[in-house]
Amino acid sequence: MDIKSYFTPDVIGAVYLIAVILFVVGLKQLSHPRTARNGNLLSSLGMLIGVVATLFDKEILRYDVIIAGILLGAVIGTWLAKTVQMTGMPQMVALLNGFGGLASFVVATSEFYSRQTQFPGDLFNYVTVVLSIIIGMITFSGSLIAALKLQEVIDGKPILFFGQKMLNALLGIGAIVLSVTIILNIQNGELANAEMMFLGLGGLAFVLGITLVIPIGGADMPVVVSLLNSYSGIAVAMTGFVLGNSALIVVGTLVGASGIILTMIMTKAMNRSLLNVLFGGFGATVSGGGGPAPTGTIKSASPEEAGMILDTAESVIIVPGYGMAVSQAQHVVKKLTEYLQKKGKTVSFAIHPVAGRMPGHMNVLLAEAGVSYDILYDMDQINDQFSNTDAVIIIGANDVVNPAAKTNPQSPIYGMPVLNVEEARTVFMLKRSMNPGFAGIDNELFYKNNTLMVFGDAKKTVEGFLQSLEELDK
Amino acid sequence: MSELMLTFYVFIIATFLGFEVISKVPPTLHTPLMSGSNAISGATILGALVVAGHGEGWTSLTGILGFLAVVFATINVFGGYVVTDRMLQMFKRKKQD
């Protein structure tokens, strides 16, 4: 007897259920760094089981196309994953989101073309096919633009032009009208028309993904990457509806929920609404406006002087930002941390939720350098510690340490939760030059009495700190 | 209850499950969470396999679309799991001495 006859839809469904359980348990184990790696393995085991069971599906008649596709995909995917630098992780995640969206789009497209023969079909099916097409395609082109922006192939700044919002609105309405027309055409048996319009819908969604992401600036990328992550999940859930596959619905919804949660955490950490992030074009204006510019004098220090102050400090908090990633300073930061710890000082890291270009970006870089995860603290955990800290070292962060967010109601970032660095005895602000931060907002912190600016490349400056400390110990 | 209604039940319950499970993930693991959940969303491959194996092969539209869907979904699966593992093995805790 043919082995496939054992794999009835119910048997395959039961195997899918095991796979789904493994996914959920895997995600649950991500709640602690100790169990997280095991969780990821369980999750991949779930995927393997699901794939193997599917290969016994009666509808599968030939394997050459499948094997070729899996081999090519596995080589590309593994190569990407093995070669990407940790600093390039935001682009990598954006790109993977894009491939997920594209896969959902292609599955839905082929369902559309193969279902036509079974006309008239089910109205609900066509609705989900159309949604799958739109969400899948927007996820793809949007993620592509996000990845290109993060890689700085195209300008990371918001790209704004006249009538942009109008164009987006028109494209959105166009997509809805086209979707309804396609479904009506199918219902009336006008298949050739529907087929043509179907191509148009894919194209429209492609353009919409681009125009939606292009006005969003680099500092807002954590929100966009999280949101696209969520879209890629929703696209999978839609594919599940299209194919009547409950496993895909559950899986897609899990991923969708994960992306939405991260998006909410990010927007909350910026004190902005999602709509404002998506359509605000934040940071496009150079001056940033916002009331009187802070006044006072700026004091700067050389790395040698900074080293001397650090030598006498007992507690040090390091605040990393995107600048640390840009100058690849994480390894020398780890060396400095170890050196300070060896001298009996307590060193902690304060990580703002939107530091970097994606949720958890700084944590990954510090983990890569070998910094123990139990000295990394979230904003809420560490914010009341600054007042009894001797020295704060800010490496390439700017807006997340701007006290104007608390004191100046006219500041564009007023109300955003920030790290209370100015409460520490001495604040070292590492900066390449006096240019304002990404959002183009002047930072009051620079003018505080206890702030010392240390100009130069972050990596070189931290090396300078370390050398200075070593000189003192000779 | 129709099959459609049952599907909606699954969808809604899964939403709650997702929020429950994901909100327990600490901020320090948010990047691996994204890449790991990304790999899971590569489950589209289950649909892609059926499309690719339909039997019309390389010369048909569904064959080509199926091939592409399998390639994209597999990139998602392999890229996601491998990169997540690479990240997670770096998260270490130093013993205090």
Interface residues (C-beta under 8 A of the other chain):
Chain A: Y16 F23 V24 G26 L27 K28 L30 S31 H32 P33 R34 A36 R37 G39 N40 L41 S43 S44 M47 G50 V51 T54 L55 D57 E59 I60 L61 R62 Y63 D64 V65 I66 A68 G69 I70 L72 G73 A74 I76 G77 T78 L80 A81 K82 V84 M86 M89 M92 V93 L95 L96 N97 F99 G100 L102 A103 S104 V106 V107 T109 S110 E111 Y113 S114 F124 V225 S226 N229 S232 G233 A235 V236 A237 T239 G240 F241 V242 L243 G244 N245 S246 A247 L248 I249 V250 V251 G252 T253 L254 V255 G256 A257 S258 G259 I261 L262 I265 I351 P353 M358 P359 G360 H361 N363 V364 A367 E368 G370 S372 Y373 D374 L376 D378
Chain B: E3 L4 T7 V10 F11 A14 T15 L17 G18 F19 V21 I22 S23 K24 V25 P26 P27 T28 L29 H30 T31 P32 L33 M34 S35 G36 S37 N38 A39 I40 S41 G42 A43 T44 I45 L46 G47 A48 L49 V50 V51 A52 G53 H54 G55 G57 W58 L61 T62 G63 L65 G66 F67 L68 A69 V70 V71 F72 A73 T74 I75 N76 V77 F78 G79 G80 Y81 V82 V83 T84 D85 R86 M87 L88 Q89 M90 F91 K92 R93 K94
